[in-house]
Amino acid sequence: STPIVDKADTGAVLPTSPATVVSPSKVKSIAAPQEQLKLWYHAVYEFITTQGLQLLFNVVAAVAIFFIGRKLARMATRITAEVMERVGTDPILVKFGTNLLYCALLAMISLAALQVMGVKTDSAIAMIAAAGFAVGLALQGSLANFAAGIMLIVFKPFNVSDEIEAGGETGNVEEVNMFNTILRTNGNVRIIIPNGQV
């Protein structure tokens, strides 16, 4: 830097401080977050103004479909159970069939709700199938109980109120569900036994 001569005292020479220079890269690093925030703001604003209301409507419609559909599914299973009981269907089959019907209706309602939200049902079904395969490997015992429940319904080795011994317990049969059988002992104790042990 060029020294400055003090005119009041020609014998003194004052050094000049070097000028501060900001590099272009530092300027860009400071401006980059601000530009990014502006881009995000404009993207969010554009999404809300163009698709936000439609998305909100789809979510509300999907929730309404799910809850109303679940109530209708319960009503349908209750009516089905009453009809089956009137025609003299075995109580075990009534309970098992209504539970299976409710699960099937609930799955269909869930898929309908997902479709209203814009989710492709084909991909959803594929994901459910893959998840079901993984869950099936993890829950082999539950699937075995389910299969055993179907065998109990088909072959009917006992009826409701029959006294049986299963899983080391003795009691009267109250009901046969998809995964377990419920017994009532002479001491009025309610026992739940997996179908695979019956």
TAGIUR-V643167 format. One line per field, one symbol per residue. burial: + if it has 9 or more other ideal C-beta (glycine too) atoms within 8 Angstrom, else -. Layout:
burial: ???
This chain:
burial: -----+--------------------+-------------------+----+--+--++-+++-++--++-+++-+++-++--++---+-+++++++++++++-++--+++++++++---+--++----------+------++++-++--++--+--++---+-+--+-+++-+++++++++++-----+-+++--+
